[in-house]
Amino acid sequence: MASHSLRLLLLGYLGVLSYRRVSGISIETDNKNVKAEEFKEAILSCKHKFSKGMSLRIEWKKIQSQGVSFVYYNGEFTGDLQGRAEMLNTGIRIRNVTRKDSGTYRCEISAKSEEGQRLGEATITLTVLVAPTTPVCEVPSSAMTGTVVEMSCRETEGSPPSEYQWYKNGVALLEKTGTGSTRAGNITYTMNKKSGTLLFNTVTKNDTGEYFCEASNGIGLSQKCSVKRMQVDDLNISGIIAAVVFVALVMALCGLGVFYAQKKGYFAKGSSSQKTNYQSTSEKASILHSVVCLKSFRCLQNSLDLFLHTLPNLICHQYLEIPSLCFCV
């Protein structure tokens, strides 16, 4: 009976010792999500309620996808923060922050007391805000009425991501917010401020002008690309028809030339010496006619393709004025 009581007393005493040896402490921070502009300073706070006489061990770590690395260890900074960071009690002030400093940081504090080792930690996220750079704009120099035209504007350095505003002749373009005939009569384009695209489903001569794009994300100054001009012209149908007729005449003359040469016997067989001469002449004539005919055929084909592709669009959009029925687009 006495031995059993002694055992219970001993187990209780060991339990008290284990409880006092390591216990948690409360660590606080002023801001768990710190945002700072690039090349300025950022403060990561980490506060505790220990008395000044206690022996503290302070460590700061950066948590990354590839693992955890020390930022402040054994009384000094390490890595990228060396030389541009300082301790504020148990917090950190980082000078001249860069986009590489963005990430999750963890403050860890341990203290020895009469009750044993005490531990606590706090996690802070640092986001470095970066102003946009000059965007790259793509604007076609020319286009034909009735065709589809898309302009693009993009920059990749800004954080948070930039939004984009297009301008025509120095005036900001409006987003398409209306519906029905009002929208169709006043706005012929679709502007996406997130992606930076400016889309004309059926470009008209009224869309001729000087365009540029501006990128902004609320950090620093907005940036814009250089001004580029787009010229929209009507399709020259008479010119295309004239070109088709001209090439057709060239091909007809080419065929008549070959027929005439055969009729005159330029390709006929003769004596060995004449045969050689005729062969050489016929080969040269054949090559010449082949080249001329091939070039004429290609020119005719290109002209017909352009004519057949563009004419239905022009008629469909400008005369029917029902874009939803224009299956030829």
C-alpha positions in Angstrom: 0.0 0.0 0.0 2.8 2.4 0.9 4.8 1.5 -2.3 1.7 2.1 -4.4 1.2 5.6 -2.9 4.9 6.4 -3.4 4.6 5.4 -7.1 1.6 7.7 -7.7 3.4 10.6 -6.0 6.5 10.1 -8.1 4.4 10.0 -11.4 2.7 13.2 -10.4 6.0 14.9 -9.7 7.4 13.8 -13.1 4.2 15.0 -14.8 4.6 18.5 -13.2 8.3 18.6 -14.3 7.4 17.7 -17.9 4.6 20.3 -18.0 6.9 23.1 -16.7 9.8 22.1 -18.9 8.3 23.3 -22.3 5.2 25.5 -22.6 3.7 27.8 -25.2 3.8 31.6 -25.1 1.8 34.2 -26.9 3.5 36.1 -29.8 1.7 39.1 -31.4 2.3 41.1 -34.5 0.9 44.5 -35.6 0.3 43.4 -39.1 0.1 39.9 -40.5 0.0 41.1 -44.1 2.6 43.7 -44.7 2.7 45.6 -48.1 5.5 47.9 -49.1 6.5 49.6 -52.3 9.7 48.4 -54.0 12.9 50.3 -52.9 11.2 51.5 -49.7 11.3 50.0 -46.2 9.1 47.3 -44.6 8.7 46.6 -40.9 7.8 43.0 -39.7 6.7 43.3 -36.1 7.0 40.5 -33.5 6.0 41.2 -29.9 6.1 39.2 -26.7 5.3 39.8 -23.0 8.4 38.5 -21.4 10.1 40.5 -18.6 13.3 42.3 -19.6 15.5 40.1 -17.4 14.7 36.9 -19.2 17.1 35.3 -21.6 15.5 35.2 -25.0 16.5 33.4 -28.2 15.2 35.1 -31.4 15.2 33.6 -34.8 13.6 34.7 -38.1 12.9 32.3 -41.0 11.6 32.6 -44.5 9.2 29.9 -45.7 9.5 29.1 -49.3 8.3 26.3 -51.6 11.8 24.8 -51.7 12.1 24.9 -47.9 12.7 27.0 -44.9 15.8 29.3 -44.6 17.2 31.4 -41.8 16.9 35.2 -42.1 18.1 36.1 -38.6 20.1 33.5 -36.7 22.5 33.6 -33.8 22.4 37.4 -33.5 23.0 38.3 -37.2 21.2 38.6 -40.5 22.0 36.1 -43.3 21.4 35.9 -47.0 19.9 38.7 -49.0 19.0 40.8 -45.9 22.6 41.1 -44.8 23.6 44.7 -44.7 20.1 46.2 -45.3 18.1 45.0 -42.3 18.1 45.7 -38.6 16.3 44.5 -35.5 13.6 46.6 -33.8 13.5 44.8 -30.4 12.3 41.5 -31.7 10.9 42.8 -35.0 12.7 43.5 -38.3 13.1 46.6 -40.4 14.1 45.9 -44.0 15.4 48.8 -46.1 15.3 49.0 -49.9 13.0 46.1 -50.3 12.9 44.3 -53.7 10.4 41.9 -55.3 12.6 39.0 -54.2 11.8 39.9 -50.5 8.1 39.0 -51.0 7.1 35.9 -49.1 6.1 34.4 -45.8 8.3 35.0 -42.7 8.2 33.4 -39.3 9.3 34.9 -36.0 10.3 32.3 -33.4 11.1 33.3 -29.7 12.2 30.9 -27.0 12.9 31.8 -23.3 14.1 30.1 -20.2 12.3 30.6 -17.0 11.9 28.9 -13.6 9.0 27.0 -15.2 11.2 25.7 -18.0 11.6 26.4 -21.7 8.9 28.5 -23.3 8.3 28.8 -27.1 6.2 31.0 -29.3 6.0 32.0 -33.0 4.2 34.4 -35.4 3.8 34.2 -39.2 3.9 37.4 -41.4 3.4 37.8 -45.1 5.3 40.4 -47.0 4.1 41.6 -50.4 6.4 44.0 -52.3 4.4 46.3 -54.6 6.1 47.0 -58.0 5.2 49.9 -60.3 4.4 49.0 -64.0 7.0 49.3 -66.7 6.4 50.6 -70.2 3.9 48.3 -71.9 4.4 46.7 -75.3 1.6 47.7 -77.8 0.8 46.0 -81.1 -1.3 48.2 -83.4 -1.6 47.4 -87.2 -0.6 50.2 -89.4 -3.4 49.6 -91.9 -6.6 47.6 -92.3 -9.6 47.2 -94.6 -13.1 48.1 -93.7 -15.2 45.2 -92.6 -12.3 43.1 -91.3 -11.5 42.0 -87.7 -8.7 44.0 -86.0 -7.2 43.2 -82.6 -4.8 45.5 -80.7 -2.8 44.2 -77.7 -1.1 45.9 -74.7 1.0 44.1 -72.1 3.6 44.6 -69.3 4.7 41.8 -66.9 6.7 43.6 -64.2 3.9 45.3 -62.2 2.7 43.8 -58.9 -0.3 43.7 -58.4 -1.0 43.1 -62.2 -1.7 46.2 -64.2 -4.9 47.3 -65.8 -4.9 48.8 -69.2 -6.6 51.8 -70.8 -6.6 52.5 -74.5 -6.6 56.0 -76.1 -7.5 57.2 -79.6 -6.3 60.6 -80.7 -5.5 61.4 -77.0 -9.0 60.6 -75.8 -9.7 57.6 -73.4 -11.9 55.0 -75.0 -15.0 53.9 -73.1 -15.8 50.4 -72.1 -18.7 48.7 -73.9 -21.5 48.9 -71.3 -24.6 49.8 -73.3 -26.9 47.3 -75.1 -28.9 47.3 -78.3 -28.7 50.0 -81.0 -27.1 52.6 -78.7 -24.1 50.4 -78.1 -23.8 49.4 -81.8 -24.1 53.1 -83.0 -21.6 54.6 -80.6 -19.0 51.8 -79.8 -17.6 49.5 -82.5 -15.0 47.8 -80.3 -14.5 45.7 -77.1 -11.9 46.8 -74.6 -10.6 44.4 -72.0 -8.8 46.3 -69.2 -7.5 43.1 -67.6 -5.9 41.5 -70.6 -5.2 44.8 -72.5 -6.9 43.8 -75.8 -8.9 46.2 -78.0 -11.0 44.3 -80.5 -12.8 45.6 -83.6 -15.2 42.9 -85.0 -15.9 45.1 -88.1 -13.5 47.9 -88.4 -14.7 51.1 -90.2 -13.0 54.1 -91.7 -14.1 56.1 -88.6 -11.7 53.9 -86.6 -8.7 55.5 -88.3 -6.5 57.3 -85.8 -3.6 57.3 -83.5 -3.7 54.8 -80.7 -1.7 54.2 -77.5 -2.2 52.2 -74.3 -1.6 53.1 -70.6 -0.7 50.6 -67.9 -1.4 51.3 -64.2 -1.7 49.3 -60.9 -2.0 52.1 -58.3 1.8 51.9 -57.5 4.0 54.7 -58.8 3.3 56.4 -62.1 1.3 54.9 -64.9 3.3 54.0 -68.0 2.2 54.3 -71.7 3.5 52.9 -75.0 4.4 55.1 -78.0 1.6 56.4 -80.3 0.9 54.3 -83.4 -1.4 55.2 -86.2 -3.9 52.8 -87.9 -5.3 53.7 -91.3 -8.6 52.1 -92.4 -9.4 52.1 -96.1 -12.3 50.8 -98.2 -11.6 47.7 -100.3 -10.6 48.6 -103.9 -12.9 46.2 -105.7 -12.3 47.8 -109.2 -8.5 47.4 -108.7 -8.8 43.7 -107.8 -11.1 43.1 -110.8 -8.6 44.9 -113.1 -5.8 42.8 -111.7 -7.7 39.5 -112.2 -8.5 40.5 -115.8 -5.0 41.5 -116.6 -3.5 38.3 -115.2 -6.1 36.3 -117.1 -5.1 38.0 -120.4 -1.4 37.3 -119.7 -2.2 33.6 -119.2 -4.2 33.6 -122.4 -1.4 35.2 -124.3 1.0 32.7 -122.7 -1.1 29.8 -124.0 -1.4 31.3 -127.5 2.4 31.7 -127.6 2.9 28.0 -126.8 0.3 27.0 -129.4 1.8 29.3 -132.1 5.3 27.9 -131.4 4.1 24.3 -131.8 2.2 25.2 -135.0 5.3 26.7 -136.6 7.3 23.5 -135.8 9.7 25.0 -133.2 9.3 21.9 -131.2 9.3 19.5 -134.2 12.0 16.8 -134.6 14.8 17.2 -137.3 18.4 16.3 -138.1 20.7 15.5 -135.2 22.3 19.0 -135.3 18.9 20.7 -135.8 17.4 18.4 -133.2 20.0 19.6 -130.7 19.3 23.2 -131.6 15.6 22.7 -131.6 15.9 20.9 -128.3 17.8 23.7 -126.7 15.4 26.3 -128.2 12.4 24.3 -127.1 13.7 23.7 -123.6 14.5 27.4 -123.2 11.1 28.4 -124.6 9.4 25.8 -122.5 11.1 27.0 -119.3 10.4 30.6 -120.1 6.7 29.9 -120.8 6.4 27.7 -117.7 7.9 30.4 -115.5 5.6 33.1 -116.9 2.5 30.9 -116.7 3.3 29.8 -113.2 3.8 33.3 -112.0 0.7 34.5 -113.7 -1.3 31.6 -112.3 -0.1 32.4 -108.7 -0.9 36.0 -109.1 -4.4 35.2 -110.4 -5.0 32.7 -107.6 -3.9 35.3 -104.9 -6.1 38.0 -106.5 -9.1 35.6 -106.6 -8.6 34.5 -103.0 -8.5 38.1 -101.8 -11.5 39.1 -103.9 -13.6 36.1 -102.8 -12.7 36.4 -99.1 -13.2 40.1 -98.7 -16.2 40.9 -101.0 -18.7 38.8 -99.0 -17.5 40.4 -95.8 -17.9 43.9 -97.2 -21.4 43.2 -98.6 -22.5 41.3 -95.5 -21.4 44.0 -92.9 -21.8 47.2 -94.8 -25.0 46.5 -96.8 -26.9 43.9 -94.8 -25.9 45.5 -91.5 -26.7 42.2 -89.6 -23.4 41.0 -88.2 -25.0 38.0 -86.5 -26.0 36.6 -89.9 -22.7 37.1 -91.5 -21.5 33.5 -91.6 -18.9 34.4 -94.2 -16.7 36.0 -91.5 
